[in-house]
């Protein structure tokens, strides 16, 4: 391995980490746009908590159904 390839590899690793960090920060900032200043996620109303639990349950159920459909499709595609 020559020096040029080693340097390229190191630069790619550093750039990947910087880009990932920047994307994470951007997503965090975008998720805070709708909130009032000083409002934290911990102070949700009981209604909001219930709604978040319902949404999470629906997403979990949807993921389970997708796994089942994927398994069935693999089974059908064998023949």
mmCIF file of the N, C-alpha and C atoms, coordinates in Angstrom:
data_MODEL
# 
_entry.id   MODEL 
# 
loop_
_atom_site.group_PDB 
_atom_site.id 
_atom_site.type_symbol 
_atom_site.label_atom_id 
_atom_site.label_alt_id 
_atom_site.label_comp_id 
_atom_site.label_asym_id 
_atom_site.label_entity_id 
_atom_site.label_seq_id 
_atom_site.pdbx_PDB_ins_code 
_atom_site.Cartn_x 
_atom_site.Cartn_y 
_atom_site.Cartn_z 
_atom_site.occupancy 
_atom_site.B_iso_or_equiv 
_atom_site.pdbx_formal_charge 
_atom_site.auth_seq_id 
_atom_site.auth_comp_id 
_atom_site.auth_asym_id 
_atom_site.auth_atom_id 
_atom_site.pdbx_PDB_model_num 
ATOM 1   N N  . UNK A 1 1  ? 0.851   -1.170  0.000  1.00 0.00 ? 1  UNK A N  1 
ATOM 2   C CA . UNK A 1 1  ? 0.000   0.000   0.000  1.00 0.00 ? 1  UNK A CA 1 
ATOM 3   C C  . UNK A 1 1  ? 0.898   1.235   0.000  1.00 0.00 ? 1  UNK A C  1 
ATOM 4   N N  . UNK A 1 2  ? 0.667   2.101   -0.951 1.00 0.00 ? 2  UNK A N  1 
ATOM 5   C CA . UNK A 1 2  ? 1.503   3.291   -1.011 1.00 0.00 ? 2  UNK A CA 1 
ATOM 6   C C  . UNK A 1 2  ? 0.923   4.399   -0.132 1.00 0.00 ? 2  UNK A C  1 
ATOM 7   N N  . UNK A 1 3  ? 1.685   5.447   0.034  1.00 0.00 ? 3  UNK A N  1 
ATOM 8   C CA . UNK A 1 3  ? 1.305   6.536   0.941  1.00 0.00 ? 3  UNK A CA 1 
ATOM 9   C C  . UNK A 1 3  ? 0.054   7.264   0.458  1.00 0.00 ? 3  UNK A C  1 
ATOM 10  N N  . UNK A 1 4  ? -0.099  7.369   -0.846 1.00 0.00 ? 4  UNK A N  1 
ATOM 11  C CA . UNK A 1 4  ? -1.259  8.077   -1.383 1.00 0.00 ? 4  UNK A CA 1 
ATOM 12  C C  . UNK A 1 4  ? -2.566  7.383   -0.988 1.00 0.00 ? 4  UNK A C  1 
ATOM 13  N N  . UNK A 1 5  ? -2.604  6.065   -1.071 1.00 0.00 ? 5  UNK A N  1 
ATOM 14  C CA . UNK A 1 5  ? -3.812  5.325   -0.701 1.00 0.00 ? 5  UNK A CA 1 
ATOM 15  C C  . UNK A 1 5  ? -4.093  5.443   0.791  1.00 0.00 ? 5  UNK A C  1 
ATOM 16  N N  . UNK A 1 6  ? -3.054  5.429   1.608  1.00 0.00 ? 6  UNK A N  1 
ATOM 17  C CA . UNK A 1 6  ? -3.232  5.559   3.059  1.00 0.00 ? 6  UNK A CA 1 
ATOM 18  C C  . UNK A 1 6  ? -3.801  6.931   3.399  1.00 0.00 ? 6  UNK A C  1 
ATOM 19  N N  . UNK A 1 7  ? -3.245  7.966   2.765  1.00 0.00 ? 7  UNK A N  1 
ATOM 20  C CA . UNK A 1 7  ? -3.733  9.330   3.014  1.00 0.00 ? 7  UNK A CA 1 
ATOM 21  C C  . UNK A 1 7  ? -5.185  9.459   2.562  1.00 0.00 ? 7  UNK A C  1 
ATOM 22  N N  . UNK A 1 8  ? -5.518  8.908   1.386  1.00 0.00 ? 8  UNK A N  1 
ATOM 23  C CA . UNK A 1 8  ? -6.899  8.950   0.901  1.00 0.00 ? 8  UNK A CA 1 
ATOM 24  C C  . UNK A 1 8  ? -7.848  8.250   1.872  1.00 0.00 ? 8  UNK A C  1 
ATOM 25  N N  . UNK A 1 9  ? -7.411  7.116   2.402  1.00 0.00 ? 9  UNK A N  1 
ATOM 26  C CA . UNK A 1 9  ? -8.242  6.368   3.336  1.00 0.00 ? 9  UNK A CA 1 
ATOM 27  C C  . UNK A 1 9  ? -8.510  7.182   4.604  1.00 0.00 ? 9  UNK A C  1 
ATOM 28  N N  . UNK A 1 10 ? -7.490  7.825   5.127  1.00 0.00 ? 10 UNK A N  1 
ATOM 29  C CA . UNK A 1 10 ? -7.638  8.635   6.340  1.00 0.00 ? 10 UNK A CA 1 
ATOM 30  C C  . UNK A 1 10 ? -8.541  9.834   6.071  1.00 0.00 ? 10 UNK A C  1 
ATOM 31  N N  . UNK A 1 11 ? -8.360  10.478  4.927  1.00 0.00 ? 11 UNK A N  1 
ATOM 32  C CA . UNK A 1 11 ? -9.191  11.636  4.582  1.00 0.00 ? 11 UNK A CA 1 
ATOM 33  C C  . UNK A 1 11 ? -10.650 11.222  4.453  1.00 0.00 ? 11 UNK A C  1 
ATOM 34  N N  . UNK A 1 12 ? -10.914 10.069  3.825  1.00 0.00 ? 12 UNK A N  1 
ATOM 35  C CA . UNK A 1 12 ? -12.295 9.590   3.697  1.00 0.00 ? 12 UNK A CA 1 
ATOM 36  C C  . UNK A 1 12 ? -12.926 9.327   5.058  1.00 0.00 ? 12 UNK A C  1 
ATOM 37  N N  . UNK A 1 13 ? -12.169 8.731   5.980  1.00 0.00 ? 13 UNK A N  1 
ATOM 38  C CA . UNK A 1 13 ? -12.705 8.463   7.318  1.00 0.00 ? 13 UNK A CA 1 
ATOM 39  C C  . UNK A 1 13 ? -13.041 9.757   8.042  1.00 0.00 ? 13 UNK A C  1 
ATOM 40  N N  . UNK A 1 14 ? -12.140 10.729  7.970  1.00 0.00 ? 14 UNK A N  1 
ATOM 41  C CA . UNK A 1 14 ? -12.372 12.011  8.645  1.00 0.00 ? 14 UNK A CA 1 
ATOM 42  C C  . UNK A 1 14 ? -13.573 12.720  8.032  1.00 0.00 ? 14 UNK A C  1 
ATOM 43  N N  . UNK A 1 15 ? -13.650 12.741  6.703  1.00 0.00 ? 15 UNK A N  1 
ATOM 44  C CA . UNK A 1 15 ? -14.766 13.408  6.040  1.00 0.00 ? 15 UNK A CA 1 
ATOM 45  C C  . UNK A 1 15 ? -16.095 12.728  6.369  1.00 0.00 ? 15 UNK A C  1 
ATOM 46  N N  . UNK A 1 16 ? -16.102 11.394  6.410  1.00 0.00 ? 16 UNK A N  1 
ATOM 47  C CA . UNK A 1 16 ? -17.326 10.672  6.743  1.00 0.00 ? 16 UNK A CA 1 
ATOM 48  C C  . UNK A 1 16 ? -17.806 11.045  8.145  1.00 0.00 ? 16 UNK A C  1 
ATOM 49  N N  . UNK A 1 17 ? -16.880 11.115  9.095  1.00 0.00 ? 17 UNK A N  1 
ATOM 50  C CA . UNK A 1 17 ? -17.260 11.485  10.463 1.00 0.00 ? 17 UNK A CA 1 
ATOM 51  C C  . UNK A 1 17 ? -17.771 12.914  10.534 1.00 0.00 ? 17 UNK A C  1 
ATOM 52  N N  . UNK A 1 18 ? -17.120 13.825  9.822  1.00 0.00 ? 18 UNK A N  1 
ATOM 53  C CA . UNK A 1 18 ? -17.563 15.221  9.835  1.00 0.00 ? 18 UNK A CA 1 
ATOM 54  C C  . UNK A 1 18 ? -18.949 15.374  9.212  1.00 0.00 ? 18 UNK A C  1 
ATOM 55  N N  . UNK A 1 19 ? -19.167 14.705  8.089  1.00 0.00 ? 19 UNK A N  1 
ATOM 56  C CA . UNK A 1 19 ? -20.463 14.803  7.421  1.00 0.00 ? 19 UNK A CA 1 
ATOM 57  C C  . UNK A 1 19 ? -21.556 14.194  8.297  1.00 0.00 ? 19 UNK A C  1 
ATOM 58  N N  . UNK A 1 20 ? -21.288 13.036  8.895  1.00 0.00 ? 20 UNK A N  1 
ATOM 59  C CA . UNK A 1 20 ? -22.281 12.413  9.771  1.00 0.00 ? 20 UNK A CA 1 
ATOM 60  C C  . UNK A 1 20 ? -22.608 13.314  10.954 1.00 0.00 ? 20 UNK A C  1 
ATOM 61  N N  . UNK A 1 21 ? -21.596 13.934  11.531 1.00 0.00 ? 21 UNK A N  1 
ATOM 62  C CA . UNK A 1 21 ? -21.805 14.841  12.662 1.00 0.00 ? 21 UNK A CA 1 
ATOM 63  C C  . UNK A 1 21 ? -22.652 16.036  12.227 1.00 0.00 ? 21 UNK A C  1 
ATOM 64  N N  . UNK A 1 22 ? -22.346 16.592  11.068 1.00 0.00 ? 22 UNK A N  1 
ATOM 65  C CA . UNK A 1 22 ? -23.108 17.724  10.556 1.00 0.00 ? 22 UNK A CA 1 
ATOM 66  C C  . UNK A 1 22 ? -24.555 17.367  10.264 1.00 0.00 ? 22 UNK A C  1 
ATOM 67  N N  . UNK A 1 23 ? -24.778 16.203  9.689  1.00 0.00 ? 23 UNK A N  1 
ATOM 68  C CA . UNK A 1 23 ? -26.143 15.762  9.403  1.00 0.00 ? 23 UNK A CA 1 
ATOM 69  C C  . UNK A 1 23 ? -26.915 15.571  10.704 1.00 0.00 ? 23 UNK A C  1 
ATOM 70  N N  . UNK A 1 24 ? -26.288 14.963  11.701 1.00 0.00 ? 24 UNK A N  1 
ATOM 71  C CA . UNK A 1 24 ? -26.948 14.773  12.996 1.00 0.00 ? 24 UNK A CA 1 
ATOM 72  C C  . UNK A 1 24 ? -27.328 16.108  13.622 1.00 0.00 ? 24 UNK A C  1 
ATOM 73  N N  . UNK A 1 25 ? -26.427 17.069  13.574 1.00 0.00 ? 25 UNK A N  1 
ATOM 74  C CA . UNK A 1 25 ? -26.719 18.392  14.138 1.00 0.00 ? 25 UNK A CA 1 
ATOM 75  C C  . UNK A 1 25 ? -27.859 19.065  13.378 1.00 0.00 ? 25 UNK A C  1 
ATOM 76  N N  . UNK A 1 26 ? -27.856 18.943  12.058 1.00 0.00 ? 26 UNK A N  1 
ATOM 77  C CA . UNK A 1 26 ? -28.912 19.540  11.256 1.00 0.00 ? 26 UNK A CA 1 
ATOM 78  C C  . UNK A 1 26 ? -30.273 18.936  11.562 1.00 0.00 ? 26 UNK A C  1 
ATOM 79  N N  . UNK A 1 27 ? -30.317 17.626  11.734 1.00 0.00 ? 27 UNK A N  1 
ATOM 80  C CA . UNK A 1 27 ? -31.578 16.971  12.076 1.00 0.00 ? 27 UNK A CA 1 
ATOM 81  C C  . UNK A 1 27 ? -32.042 17.411  13.454 1.00 0.00 ? 27 UNK A C  1 
ATOM 82  N N  . UNK A 1 28 ? -31.128 17.521  14.405 1.00 0.00 ? 28 UNK A N  1 
ATOM 83  C CA . UNK A 1 28 ? -31.489 17.992  15.744 1.00 0.00 ? 28 UNK A CA 1 
ATOM 84  C C  . UNK A 1 28 ? -32.059 19.405  15.687 1.00 0.00 ? 28 UNK A C  1 
ATOM 85  N N  . UNK A 1 29 ? -31.422 20.276  14.912 1.00 0.00 ? 29 UNK A N  1 
ATOM 86  C CA . UNK A 1 29 ? -31.905 21.650  14.806 1.00 0.00 ? 29 UNK A CA 1 
ATOM 87  C C  . UNK A 1 29 ? -33.270 21.697  14.121 1.00 0.00 ? 29 UNK A C  1 
ATOM 88  N N  . UNK A 1 30 ? -33.454 20.895  13.096 1.00 0.00 ? 30 UNK A N  1 
ATOM 89  C CA . UNK A 1 30 ? -34.736 20.885  12.387 1.00 0.00 ? 30 UNK A CA 1 
ATOM 90  C C  . UNK A 1 30 ? -35.855 20.353  13.273 1.00 0.00 ? 30 UNK A C  1 
ATOM 91  N N  . UNK A 1 31 ? -35.538 19.419  14.150 1.00 0.00 ? 31 UNK A N  1 
ATOM 92  C CA . UNK A 1 31 ? -36.583 18.874  15.021 1.00 0.00 ? 31 UNK A CA 1 
ATOM 93  C C  . UNK A 1 31 ? -36.970 19.861  16.108 1.00 0.00 ? 31 UNK A C  1 
ATOM 94  N N  . UNK A 1 32 ? -36.119 20.838  16.380 1.00 0.00 ? 32 UNK A N  1 
ATOM 95  C CA . UNK A 1 32 ? -36.419 21.838  17.401 1.00 0.00 ? 32 UNK A CA 1 
ATOM 96  C C  . UNK A 1 32 ? -37.168 23.043  16.845 1.00 0.00 ? 32 UNK A C  1 
ATOM 97  N N  . UNK A 1 33 ? -37.367 23.122  15.547 1.00 0.00 ? 33 UNK A N  1 
ATOM 98  C CA . UNK A 1 33 ? -37.947 24.312  14.927 1.00 0.00 ? 33 UNK A CA 1 
ATOM 99  C C  . UNK A 1 33 ? -39.354 24.589  15.437 1.00 0.00 ? 33 UNK A C  1 
ATOM 100 N N  . UNK A 1 34 ? -40.185 23.572  15.598 1.00 0.00 ? 34 UNK A N  1 
ATOM 101 C CA . UNK A 1 34 ? -41.571 23.783  15.980 1.00 0.00 ? 34 UNK A CA 1 
ATOM 102 C C  . UNK A 1 34 ? -41.797 24.052  17.456 1.00 0.00 ? 34 UNK A C  1 
ATOM 103 N N  . UNK A 1 35 ? -40.790 23.882  18.277 1.00 0.00 ? 35 UNK A N  1 
ATOM 104 C CA . UNK A 1 35 ? -40.959 24.051  19.723 1.00 0.00 ? 35 UNK A CA 1 
ATOM 105 C C  . UNK A 1 35 ? -40.735 25.479  20.152 1.00 0.00 ? 35 UNK A C  1 
ATOM 106 N N  . UNK A 1 36 ? -41.413 25.861  21.222 1.00 0.00 ? 36 UNK A N  1 
ATOM 107 C CA . UNK A 1 36 ? -41.173 27.175  21.803 1.00 0.00 ? 36 UNK A CA 1 
ATOM 108 C C  . UNK A 1 36 ? -39.864 27.133  22.580 1.00 0.00 ? 36 UNK A C  1 
ATOM 109 N N  . UNK A 1 37 ? -39.255 28.283  22.752 1.00 0.00 ? 37 UNK A N  1 
ATOM 110 C CA . UNK A 1 37 ? -37.987 28.343  23.459 1.00 0.00 ? 37 UNK A CA 1 
ATOM 111 C C  . UNK A 1 37 ? -38.197 27.947  24.914 1.00 0.00 ? 37 UNK A C  1 
ATOM 112 N N  . UNK A 1 38 ? -37.331 27.085  25.417 1.00 0.00 ? 38 UNK A N  1 
ATOM 113 C CA . UNK A 1 38 ? -37.410 26.634  26.797 1.00 0.00 ? 38 UNK A CA 1 
ATOM 114 C C  . UNK A 1 38 ? -38.287 25.420  26.983 1.00 0.00 ? 38 UNK A C  1 
ATOM 115 N N  . UNK A 1 39 ? -39.014 25.030  25.963 1.00 0.00 ? 39 UNK A N  1 
ATOM 116 C CA . UNK A 1 39 ? -39.885 23.865  26.071 1.00 0.00 ? 39 UNK A CA 1 
ATOM 117 C C  . UNK A 1 39 ? -39.052 22.620  25.826 1.00 0.00 ? 39 UNK A C  1 
ATOM 118 N N  . UNK A 1 40 ? -39.153 21.668  26.708 1.00 0.00 ? 40 UNK A N  1 
ATOM 119 C CA . UNK A 1 40 ? -38.392 20.440  26.537 1.00 0.00 ? 40 UNK A CA 1 
ATOM 120 C C  . UNK A 1 40 ? -39.340 19.299  26.211 1.00 0.00 ? 40 UNK A C  1 
ATOM 121 N N  . UNK A 1 41 ? -38.784 18.194  25.783 1.00 0.00 ? 41 UNK A N  1 
ATOM 122 C CA . UNK A 1 41 ? -39.598 17.039  25.444 1.00 0.00 ? 41 UNK A CA 1 
ATOM 123 C C  . UNK A 1 41 ? -40.184 16.391  26.692 1.00 0.00 ? 41 UNK A C  1 
ATOM 124 N N  . UNK A 1 42 ? -39.563 16.592  27.853 1.00 0.00 ? 42 UNK A N  1 
ATOM 125 C CA . UNK A 1 42 ? -40.002 15.933  29.074 1.00 0.00 ? 42 UNK A CA 1 
ATOM 126 C C  . UNK A 1 42 ? -41.335 16.485  29.569 1.00 0.00 ? 42 UNK A C  1 
ATOM 127 N N  . UNK A 1 43 ? -41.694 17.705  29.215 1.00 0.00 ? 43 UNK A N  1 
ATOM 128 C CA . UNK A 1 43 ? -42.905 18.336  29.730 1.00 0.00 ? 43 UNK A CA 1 
ATOM 129 C C  . UNK A 1 43 ? -44.087 18.183  28.780 1.00 0.00 ? 43 UNK A C  1 
ATOM 130 N N  . UNK A 1 44 ? -44.292 16.997  28.269 1.00 0.00 ? 44 UNK A N  1 
ATOM 131 C CA . UNK A 1 44 ? -45.429 16.768  27.389 1.00 0.00 ? 44 UNK A CA 1 
ATOM 132 C C  . UNK A 1 44 ? -46.690 16.574  28.212 1.00 0.00 ? 44 UNK A C  1 
ATOM 133 N N  . UNK A 1 45 ? -47.801 16.920  27.636 1.00 0.00 ? 45 UNK A N  1 
ATOM 134 C CA . UNK A 1 45 ? -49.080 16.710  28.309 1.00 0.00 ? 45 UNK A CA 1 
ATOM 135 C C  . UNK A 1 45 ? -49.417 15.219  28.275 1.00 0.00 ? 45 UNK A C  1 
ATOM 136 N N  . UNK A 1 46 ? -50.307 14.781  29.154 1.00 0.00 ? 46 UNK A N  1 
ATOM 137 C CA . UNK A 1 46 ? -50.704 13.363  29.135 1.00 0.00 ? 46 UNK A CA 1 
ATOM 138 C C  . UNK A 1 46 ? -51.285 12.947  27.785 1.00 0.00 ? 46 UNK A C  1 
ATOM 139 N N  . UNK A 1 47 ? -52.000 13.860  27.143 1.00 0.00 ? 47 UNK A N  1 
ATOM 140 C CA . UNK A 1 47 ? -52.577 13.556  25.825 1.00 0.00 ? 47 UNK A CA 1 
ATOM 141 C C  . UNK A 1 47 ? -51.469 13.327  24.794 1.00 0.00 ? 47 UNK A C  1 
ATOM 142 N N  . UNK A 1 48 ? -50.440 14.159  24.833 1.00 0.00 ? 48 UNK A N  1 
ATOM 143 C CA . UNK A 1 48 ? -49.330 14.002  23.893 1.00 0.00 ? 48 UNK A CA 1 
ATOM 144 C C  . UNK A 1 48 ? -48.578 12.703  24.162 1.00 0.00 ? 48 UNK A C  1 
ATOM 145 N N  . UNK A 1 49 ? -48.413 12.360  25.441 1.00 0.00 ? 49 UNK A N  1 
ATOM 146 C CA . UNK A 1 49 ? -47.745 11.102  25.784 1.00 0.00 ? 49 UNK A CA 1 
ATOM 147 C C  . UNK A 1 49 ? -48.534 9.907   25.256 1.00 0.00 ? 49 UNK A C  1 
ATOM 148 N N  . UNK A 1 50 ? -49.861 9.957   25.436 1.00 0.00 ? 50 UNK A N  1 
ATOM 149 C CA . UNK A 1 50 ? -50.703 8.864   24.961 1.00 0.00 ? 50 UNK A CA 1 
ATOM 150 C C  . UNK A 1 50 ? -50.623 8.756   23.439 1.00 0.00 ? 50 UNK A C  1 
ATOM 151 N N  . UNK A 1 51 ? -50.624 9.897   22.780 1.00 0.00 ? 51 UNK A N  1 
ATOM 152 C CA . UNK A 1 51 ? -50.556 9.905   21.317 1.00 0.00 ? 51 UNK A CA 1 
ATOM 153 C C  . UNK A 1 51 ? -49.217 9.337   20.835 1.00 0.00 ? 51 UNK A C  1 
ATOM 154 N N  . UNK A 1 52 ? -48.131 9.687   21.526 1.00 0.00 ? 52 UNK A N  1 
ATOM 155 C CA . UNK A 1 52 ? -46.820 9.148   21.143 1.00 0.00 ? 52 UNK A CA 1 
ATOM 156 C C  . UNK A 1 52 ? -46.774 7.635   21.346 1.00 0.00 ? 52 UNK A C  1 
ATOM 157 N N  . UNK A 1 53 ? -47.373 7.148   22.442 1.00 0.00 ? 53 UNK A N  1 
ATOM 158 C CA . UNK A 1 53 ? -47.401 5.702   22.679 1.00 0.00 ? 53 UNK A CA 1 
ATOM 159 C C  . UNK A 1 53 ? -48.219 4.995   21.604 1.00 0.00 ? 53 UNK A C  1 
ATOM 160 N N  . UNK A 1 54 ? -49.359 5.581   21.235 1.00 0.00 ? 54 UNK A N  1 
ATOM 161 C CA . UNK A 1 54 ? -50.192 4.988   20.190 1.00 0.00 ? 54 UNK A CA 1 
ATOM 162 C C  . UNK A 1 54 ? -49.451 4.937   18.857 1.00 0.00 ? 54 UNK A C  1 
ATOM 163 N N  . UNK A 1 55 ? -48.770 6.018   18.536 1.00 0.00 ? 55 UNK A N  1 
ATOM 164 C CA . UNK A 1 55 ? -48.005 6.068   17.287 1.00 0.00 ? 55 UNK A CA 1 
ATOM 165 C C  . UNK A 1 55 ? -46.898 5.021   17.289 1.00 0.00 ? 55 UNK A C  1 
ATOM 166 N N  . UNK A 1 56 ? -46.200 4.894   18.414 1.00 0.00 ? 56 UNK A N  1 
ATOM 167 C CA . UNK A 1 56 ? -45.126 3.905   18.511 1.00 0.00 ? 56 UNK A CA 1 
ATOM 168 C C  . UNK A 1 56 ? -45.683 2.494   18.367 1.00 0.00 ? 56 UNK A C  1 
ATOM 169 N N  . UNK A 1 57 ? -46.834 2.240   18.974 1.00 0.00 ? 57 UNK A N  1 
ATOM 170 C CA . UNK A 1 57 ? -47.444 0.914   18.874 1.00 0.00 ? 57 UNK A CA 1 
ATOM 171 C C  . UNK A 1 57 ? -47.834 0.612   17.430 1.00 0.00 ? 57 UNK A C  1 
ATOM 172 N N  . UNK A 1 58 ? -48.400 1.604   16.733 1.00 0.00 ? 58 UNK A N  1 
ATOM 173 C CA . UNK A 1 58 ? -48.776 1.404   15.327 1.00 0.00 ? 58 UNK A CA 1 
ATOM 174 C C  . UNK A 1 58 ? -47.547 1.147   14.459 1.00 0.00 ? 58 UNK A C  1 
ATOM 175 N N  . UNK A 1 59 ? -46.469 1.874   14.722 1.00 0.00 ? 59 UNK A N  1 
ATOM 176 C CA . UNK A 1 59 ? -45.250 1.679   13.939 1.00 0.00 ? 59 UNK A CA 1 
ATOM 177 C C  . UNK A 1 59 ? -44.667 0.296   14.187 1.00 0.00 ? 59 UNK A C  1 
ATOM 178 N N  . UNK A 1 60 ? -44.705 -0.141  15.435 1.00 0.00 ? 60 UNK A N  1 
ATOM 179 C CA . UNK A 1 60 ? -44.184 -1.463  15.768 1.00 0.00 ? 60 UNK A CA 1 
ATOM 180 C C  . UNK A 1 60 ? -45.011 -2.543  15.080 1.00 0.00 ? 60 UNK A C  1 
ATOM 181 N N  . UNK A 1 61 ? -46.333 -2.381  15.093 1.00 0.00 ? 61 UNK A N  1 
ATOM 182 C CA . UNK A 1 61 ? -47.212 -3.340  14.444 1.00 0.00 ? 61 UNK A CA 1 
ATOM 183 C C  . UNK A 1 61 ? -46.982 -3.341  12.930 1.00 0.00 ? 61 UNK A C  1 
ATOM 184 N N  . UNK A 1 62 ? -46.789 -2.165  12.350 1.00 0.00 ? 62 UNK A N  1 
ATOM 185 C CA . UNK A 1 62 ? -46.525 -2.075  10.919 1.00 0.00 ? 62 UNK A CA 1 
ATOM 186 C C  . UNK A 1 62 ? -45.219 -2.747  10.538 1.00 0.00 ? 62 UNK A C  1 
ATOM 187 N N  . UNK A 1 63 ? -44.203 -2.590  11.373 1.00 0.00 ? 63 UNK A N  1 
ATOM 188 C CA . UNK A 1 63 ? -42.916 -3.233  11.104 1.00 0.00 ? 63 UNK A CA 1 
ATOM 189 C C  . UNK A 1 63 ? -43.055 -4.747  11.175 1.00 0.00 ? 63 UNK A C  1 
ATOM 190 N N  . UNK A 1 64 ? -43.837 -5.215  12.135 1.00 0.00 ? 64 UNK A N  1 
ATOM 191 C CA . UNK A 1 64 ? -44.051 -6.656  12.269 1.00 0.00 ? 64 UNK A CA 1 
ATOM 192 C C  . UNK A 1 64 ? -44.752 -7.204  11.029 1.00 0.00 ? 64 UNK A C  1 
ATOM 193 N N  . UNK A 1 65 ? -45.762 -6.486  10.549 1.00 0.00 ? 65 UNK A N  1 
ATOM 194 C CA . UNK A 1 65 ? -46.474 -6.923  9.354  1.00 0.00 ? 65 UNK A CA 1 
ATOM 195 C C  . UNK A 1 65 ? -45.556 -6.930  8.135  1.00 0.00 ? 65 UNK A C  1 
ATOM 196 N N  . UNK A 1 66 ? -44.694 -5.936  8.030  1.00 0.00 ? 66 UNK A N  1 
ATOM 197 C CA . UNK A 1 66 ? -43.763 -5.890  6.898  1.00 0.00 ? 66 UNK A CA 1 
ATOM 198 C C  . UNK A 1 66 ? -42.807 -7.074  6.928  1.00 0.00 ? 66 UNK A C  1 
ATOM 199 N N  . UNK A 1 67 ? -42.339 -7.440  8.110  1.00 0.00 ? 67 UNK A N  1 
ATOM 200 C CA . UNK A 1 67 ? -41.462 -8.607  8.228  1.00 0.00 ? 67 UNK A CA 1 
ATOM 201 C C  . UNK A 1 67 ? -42.190 -9.868  7.781  1.00 0.00 ? 67 UNK A C  1 
ATOM 202 N N  . UNK A 1 68 ? -43.448 -10.006 8.191  1.00 0.00 ? 68 UNK A N  1 
ATOM 203 C CA . UNK A 1 68 ? -44.219 -11.181 7.803  1.00 0.00 ? 68 UNK A CA 1 
ATOM 204 C C  . UNK A 1 68 ? -44.423 -11.231 6.291  1.00 0.00 ? 68 UNK A C  1 
ATOM 205 N N  . UNK A 1 69 ? -44.747 -10.106 5.697  1.00 0.00 ? 69 UNK A N  1 
ATOM 206 C CA . UNK A 1 69 ? -44.946 -10.053 4.248  1.00 0.00 ? 69 UNK A CA 1 
ATOM 207 C C  . UNK A 1 69 ? -43.644 -10.375 3.524  1.00 0.00 ? 69 UNK A C  1 
ATOM 208 N N  . UNK A 1 70 ? -42.542 -9.848  4.025  1.00 0.00 ? 70 UNK A N  1 
ATOM 209 C CA . UNK A 1 70 ? -41.243 -10.115 3.410  1.00 0.00 ? 70 UNK A CA 1 
ATOM 210 C C  . UNK A 1 70 ? -40.928 -11.603 3.461  1.00 0.00 ? 70 UNK A C  1 
ATOM 211 N N  . UNK A 1 71 ? -41.186 -12.229 4.610  1.00 0.00 ? 71 UNK A N  1 
ATOM 212 C CA . UNK A 1 71 ? -40.956 -13.667 4.742  1.00 0.00 ? 71 UNK A CA 1 
ATOM 213 C C  . UNK A 1 71 ? -41.814 -14.450 3.750  1.00 0.00 ? 71 UNK A C  1 
ATOM 214 N N  . UNK A 1 72 ? -43.077 -14.079 3.642  1.00 0.00 ? 72 UNK A N  1 
ATOM 215 C CA . UNK A 1 72 ? -43.973 -14.773 2.718  1.00 0.00 ? 72 UNK A CA 1 
ATOM 216 C C  . UNK A 1 72 ? -43.516 -14.600 1.273  1.00 0.00 ? 72 UNK A C  1 
ATOM 217 N N  . UNK A 1 73 ? -43.091 -13.407 0.914  1.00 0.00 ? 73 UNK A N  1 
ATOM 218 C CA . UNK A 1 73 ? -42.633 -13.170 -0.457 1.00 0.00 ? 73 UNK A CA 1 
ATOM 219 C C  . UNK A 1 73 ? -41.391 -13.991 -0.765 1.00 0.00 ? 73 UNK A C  1 
ATOM 220 N N  . UNK A 1 74 ? -40.477 -14.088 0.190  1.00 0.00 ? 74 UNK A N  1 
ATOM 221 C CA . UNK A 1 74 ? -39.291 -14.920 -0.036 1.00 0.00 ? 74 UNK A CA 1 
ATOM 222 C C  . UNK A 1 74 ? -39.692 -16.367 -0.258 1.00 0.00 ? 74 UNK A C  1 
ATOM 223 N N  . UNK A 1 75 ? -40.668 -16.823 0.542  1.00 0.00 ? 75 UNK A N  1 
ATOM 224 C CA . UNK A 1 75 ? -41.142 -18.193 0.420  1.00 0.00 ? 75 UNK A CA 1 
ATOM 225 C C  . UNK A 1 75 ? -41.767 -18.422 -0.959 1.00 0.00 ? 75 UNK A C  1 
ATOM 226 N N  . UNK A 1 76 ? -42.562 -17.481 -1.437 1.00 0.00 ? 76 UNK A N  1 
ATOM 227 C CA . UNK A 1 76 ? -43.211 -17.616 -2.739 1.00 0.00 ? 76 UNK A CA 1 
ATOM 228 C C  . UNK A 1 76 ? -42.206 -17.553 -3.885 1.00 0.00 ? 76 UNK A C  1 
ATOM 229 N N  . UNK A 1 77 ? -41.161 -16.772 -3.726 1.00 0.00 ? 77 UNK A N  1 
ATOM 230 C CA . UNK A 1 77 ? -40.195 -16.588 -4.808 1.00 0.00 ? 77 UNK A CA 1 
ATOM 231 C C  . UNK A 1 77 ? -39.281 -17.794 -4.981 1.00 0.00 ? 77 UNK A C  1 
ATOM 232 N N  . UNK A 1 78 ? -39.261 -18.703 -4.028 1.00 0.00 ? 78 UNK A N  1 
ATOM 233 C CA . UNK A 1 78 ? -38.414 -19.890 -4.153 1.00 0.00 ? 78 UNK A CA 1 
ATOM 234 C C  . UNK A 1 78 ? -38.914 -20.807 -5.262 1.00 0.00 ? 78 UNK A C  1 
ATOM 235 N N  . UNK A 1 79 ? -40.207 -20.817 -5.493 1.00 0.00 ? 79 UNK A N  1 
ATOM 236 C CA . UNK A 1 79 ? -40.792 -21.768 -6.437 1.00 0.00 ? 79 UNK A CA 1 
ATOM 237 C C  . UNK A 1 79 ? -41.020 -21.169 -7.784 1.00 0.00 ? 79 UNK A C  1 
# 
